Amino acid sequence: MTAMQTFDTPPLPSDAPSLPDEVFDALVGVLSVAPQDTASDDVLVSLQALQAARPHLPELSIALAQRHLLAKDLVSARDVLESADRRAPRQPLVGALLAFTLHALKDPTWRLRAFEVEGAPCDDLSELLLATLRDPASSC
């Protein structure tokens, strides 16, 4: 079993200034071309800043949680996804990723999260995550 890698990123102030739409869009554009398999401190800090600026966008929480998962920082991924779920409940991908993360943490509440998501219309990625949880032997 490998140890989880964590990053010591500075906490963002709760009163982070709002970003003008143009700056926000530019930063999202830059991050969208960052390699999907990287979890560097720069990418994590940038995503945290964007999420603080636009906490109502579940896509940013999903991207940030994905980077935490790539870094094997399951606790941070769970925290991001739980926060996103409180702000924007009923987002199938947030719920499916949260169920997946809770399963990886061996938290039995993953079953409840998966059940909640199964009752809602899901996209292909959410369906794939749920199928993997139902039958781990069928995953790649």
Secondary structure, DSSP 8 states (H G I E B T S, - for coil): -------------TT-----HHHHHHHHHHHHTS-TT---HHHHHHHHHHHHH-TT-HHHHHHHHHHHHHTT-HHHHHHHHHHHHHHSTT-HHHHHHHHHHHHHTT-TTHHHHHHHHHTS---HHHHHHHHHHH-GGG--
